[in-house]
Amino acid sequence: EIIPSFRETIEQHAIKVSVDVDEGRGFLSYRPLLKVVVECLLDNALSYRRGSPVNHVVQIVGRFDQHNGQYELTISDNGTGIKQEMLTNIFDPFFRGNTQST
């Protein structure tokens, strides 16, 4: 449902998106908010890729953990990442990892 809205960027930059979600198990969530979170994470993964889009991979993995009864959703990529000294600020309102002005 979310990936099609990013299709143009994915195709234009030849980005590989891998989705491996355990769909056999439902979980309770507030769907509109979860959608916004996933959209933001996916947008960041696509926007902050290394200088060259060659071999850029975004992975979306969802698994149900039977030990704690929770569903874990992971969105990862091989982009530039966040500098260690900025990690404490990532949840601050309006924080951006890049300090360049546009």
N, C-alpha and C positions, 0 to 999 in steps of 0.2 A: 504494500500500500504506500510506503514512503519512498522506496527506491525509484519508482517511475518519475517522480518530480525532479530527480537528479540525473535522469537518463542522458540529457544533452551534455552535461559536464563529463559524465562517465565516458560517453562515446567520443566526445571531442578530444579528450586527453588520453584515450586508450587505457583507462584505469580498470583494473580487475577488481570486481567486487565479489567476494565469496560469502554466501549465506548458508549457515549450518545451524538451523534452529530446531530444537526438540519440540515439535508441534503437537505431539501426542498428549501433552500435559497442559492443562489450563492453569491460569493463576489470576488472582484478583489484583486489579490495578485501576487507577483512574486513567482511562484510555486517552483522553485529550492531552493530559499532562505528559504521559509516557510518550506519546507521539511527538510532542514538542522536544522532549529531552533527546529522543533518538534522532530527530531531524537536526538538532544542534550539533550533536556528536558526529553525525555523518557529514554535515556541512563543514565542520572543522577538519575532519579527516581528508576531505576533498580539497579544501582551500589551502591548507598548510602542508602541502606535499613538498618534497625536496625540489630543488631547482628544476630538474628534468622530470617530466611525468612518466618517463620510461620505467617500466617495471613497478609502478606504484600499485600497491595492493591494499585493499580495505577488507577486513574480515569482520563479519557479524556472526557471533556464536551465542546461542541460547541453550542453557542446560538446566534441568531440574536436579537439585541436589537432594537425594533421598535421605541423607544424614540430618540435614537441618530443615528440610521441607520447603526450601526457598528456590526460586527460579533466578538464575544468574544470567544476565545479558551483558556480553562483552563486545565492544566495538573498538577495533584496533587497526593500526595502519603502520606503514614504514615511512611516515613523514618525518618532519624535522623534530618533533617532540617539543617539550617544554623545558626550559633551563631549570636546573635544580633550585636556584635561588628564587624562582618565580612560583614554585609549587605552593607556597603558603598563601598566595594571593588568588589562586584560580577561582575561588568561589566568591570573591569580592564583586559587588555589582559593577558592571561596565569594565571589568579588568580585561585587558588584551595582552597576550604574550608578546606581540611585536610592538616595539616602541617607535617604529617609523610612522611619521604622519603622512596622510595621503593628500 
